[in-house]
């Protein structure tokens, strides 16, 4: 049974790492586009009436928050996967707390970004890349939880 849980944890770990990497790529594209095509305020210009410091030229009002929290969740998710690789390699109780705590931190940030994804979906007006990132964050919230349950549930099946 422990070998089966280890292979499930490895599969989820690789899947989450790949999905977090895609989220980072799309999020970096969106952030770069926002920086390049955002507001330009010169000495003779005034701020617009509804100016937001988190302005994204694509998407809607929730896009800026969604992209920023997705980037943070992506970075922490990739770091969590690195801690998870160490745990899956050794598959011992000593490495489990670090892997679980990193995974729970990544999952909580993923849930926060998923909330902004749902808000962005409800406001509509977004492009295909943002829709892809929304779908990945929603899927990651489930797969990251399954990964946490897999590595945490395996402790009762191990002998010290």
C-alpha positions in Angstrom: 0.0 0.0 0.0 2.8 2.4 0.8 4.3 1.9 -2.7 1.0 2.7 -4.3 0.7 5.9 -2.2 4.2 6.9 -3.1 3.5 6.4 -6.9 0.3 8.5 -6.5 2.2 11.2 -4.6 4.9 11.2 -7.3 2.3 11.5 -10.1 0.5 14.4 -8.3 3.8 16.1 -7.6 4.9 16.0 -11.2 1.4 17.2 -12.4 1.3 20.0 -9.9 4.9 21.1 -10.8 4.0 21.2 -14.5 0.7 23.1 -13.9 2.4 25.6 -11.5 5.1 26.2 -14.2 2.4 26.9 -16.8 0.7 29.3 -14.4 4.0 31.1 -13.8 4.5 31.4 -17.6 1.1 32.8 -18.3 1.2 35.1 -15.2 4.6 36.4 -16.3 3.3 37.2 -19.7 0.3 39.0 -18.2 2.5 41.0 -15.8 4.9 41.9 -18.6 2.0 43.1 -20.8 0.5 45.1 -18.0 3.9 46.8 -17.4 4.5 47.5 -21.1 1.0 48.7 -21.9 -0.2 50.2 -18.6 -0.8 53.9 -17.8 1.9 56.4 -18.7 1.7 59.4 -16.4 3.9 62.3 -17.4 4.3 65.7 -15.8 1.4 67.3 -17.7 -1.0 64.4 -17.3 -3.5 63.8 -14.6 -4.6 60.5 -13.1 -7.9 59.2 -14.5 -10.9 59.3 -12.2 -11.0 55.5 -11.6 -7.2 54.9 -11.6 -6.1 51.6 -10.1 -2.4 50.9 -9.4 -3.2 47.3 -10.4 -4.3 48.1 -14.0 -4.1 45.4 -16.6 -5.0 46.3 -20.2 -6.6 42.9 -20.8 -9.3 41.3 -18.7 -11.4 43.0 -16.2 -11.2 44.6 -12.7 -10.2 41.3 -11.0 -7.4 40.5 -13.5 -4.7 42.4 -11.6 -5.3 40.7 -8.3 -5.8 37.4 -9.9 -2.5 37.6 -11.8 -0.5 38.8 -8.8 -1.8 36.1 -6.4 -1.5 33.5 -9.1 2.2 34.4 -9.6 2.8 34.2 -5.8 0.9 30.8 -5.6 2.9 29.6 -8.6 6.3 30.4 -7.0 5.3 28.8 -3.7 3.8 25.9 -5.6 7.1 25.2 -7.4 9.0 25.5 -4.2 6.5 23.1 -2.6 7.2 20.6 -5.4 10.9 20.9 -4.7 10.3 20.0 -1.0 8.0 17.3 -2.2 10.7 15.7 -4.4 12.9 15.4 -1.3 10.1 13.8 0.7 9.2 11.3 -2.1 12.8 10.4 -2.6 13.3 9.5 1.1 9.7 8.7 1.9 10.4 8.9 5.6 8.6 10.6 8.5 11.5 13.0 9.0 11.0 14.7 5.6 7.2 14.7 5.8 6.6 17.9 7.9 8.5 20.1 5.5 6.7 18.7 2.5 3.3 19.0 4.1 3.8 22.5 5.4 5.1 23.7 2.1 2.2 22.0 0.3 -0.4 23.5 2.6 1.1 27.0 2.2 1.0 26.6 -1.6 -2.6 25.2 -1.4 -3.8 28.1 0.7 -2.3 30.7 -1.8 -3.8 28.6 -4.6 -7.2 28.9 -3.0 -6.8 32.6 -2.7 -5.9 32.9 -6.4 -8.8 30.6 -7.2 -11.2 33.0 -5.5 -10.0 35.8 -7.7 -10.3 33.4 -10.7 -14.0 32.9 -9.9 -14.5 36.6 -9.5 -12.8 37.2 -12.9 -15.1 34.5 -14.4 -18.2 36.2 -13.1 -17.1 39.6 -14.5 -16.5 38.0 -17.9 -14.4 40.0 -20.5 -11.1 38.2 -20.6 -8.8 36.5 -23.2 -8.0 32.9 -23.8 -4.7 32.9 -21.8 -6.4 34.3 -18.7 -9.1 31.6 -19.1 -6.4 29.0 -19.3 -4.8 30.3 -16.1 -8.2 30.4 -14.3 -8.8 26.8 -15.2 -5.3 25.8 -14.1 -5.8 27.5 -10.7 -9.1 25.8 -10.2 -7.7 22.4 -11.1 -4.6 23.0 -9.0 -6.7 23.7 -5.9 -8.1 20.1 -6.2 -4.8 18.4 -7.2 -2.8 20.1 -4.5 -5.3 19.0 -1.9 -5.2 15.5 -3.2 -1.3 15.6 -2.9 -1.5 16.8 0.7 -4.0 14.1 1.6 -1.8 11.4 -0.1 1.4 12.3 1.7 -0.3 13.0 5.0 -2.4 9.8 4.8 0.6 7.6 4.2 1.9 8.2 7.7 -0.6 5.9 9.3 0.6 3.1 7.0 4.3 3.4 7.7 6.2 1.7 10.4 8.9 3.7 12.2 
